[in-house]
């Protein structure tokens, strides 16, 4: 009996020891994933926490994009041709002005009218003088005819006959002179109406009702056919790259943007500026594009197309007066690099400076990074996929 109690006690002690060993083993067992265990080991080794990514970003590689080759220039916008409309009458009072600045006119349209009373009186006097000259000429012609019939009879001397013939010819000349005077007065009568010499737009007006002007006085200025042109100044070194018909994109100081085409190139170069004028046809004033004659404008001539590496615009970070990109390194840290930018196409920008082969630049989140930051890279969300949740949410809201 005593032996059985001792065996039971030994078994209980052994079980207690086993339980204690198992508890100690469970307590000392490492927990977590291998990465967490490595981080814990590094923490225990260095006595500092493991670094965490500063930001979650997306990256992209430079892509070859076909861009337009351009040549920049500056110049003034001017009227293609500006006609000066003046007075052909002298000493007449301006009775009516029918147009103002900005009006669109047609060829032959009446712009202004002079008081016609004086001219009408002169026309009437000229007609009377013409009638008198014709009557005198008719009488002289009759006398000369009778003298010629009497020439064979000897009733009149040859001298008298010549006098009658001379009088006849003088009377005819006076008739022609009176007709010329009447025609001149009729021209004055027509000049009492100032007519538009061509289709176009009135750009200036100096005509004032009631004023008495002399012949040749400027009354209006007219932009012929409403045509405008951009007179770009191009250096002699770049002039050979432009040809007639080259497209151009013009931006005025007001921000208006229009497209045009090279009409002609000046045959000479200014010896002081070493630049030549290139004339670019622009849309007419009637199209109201916002470009006006007299404006200063800058523009680009489109010379062709070429392929160049480009990156998204969001990856360019301007700092300290320079453009920078952040290039992803194999250890998920970024390095800041200064770059030179060139042409633009939509949301992409040309990089003219060299980048490492196979470089990946940070796109989303680039503006919040500093040189050497640790980042976490995620895949860029396609625009269609990003728009789908918003569309689904909107549909759900409508259904609700």
Secondary structure, DSSP 8 states (H G I E B T S, - for coil): -HHHHHHHHHHHHHHHHHHHHHHHHHHHS--S-HHHHHHHHHHHHHSS-----SEEE-EEE-EEEEEEEEEEEEEEEEES-EEEEE--SSSEEEEEE---TT-EE-TT-EEEEE--HHHHHHHHHHHHHHHHHHHHHHHHHHHHHHHHHTTTTTSS-HHHHHHHHHHHHHHHHHHHHHHHHHHHHHHHHHTTEEE-SSSEEEEEE---TT-EE-TT-EEEEEEETT-EEEEEEEETTTGGG--TT-EEEEEETTS-EEEEEEEEE-SS--TTT-EEEEEEEE--GGG--S--TT-EEEEEEEEEEEEEEEEEGGG-EEETTEEEEEEE-TTSBEEEEEE-EEEEETTEEEE-S---TT-EEE-TTGGG--TT-BEEE-----HHHHHHHHHHHHHHHHH-
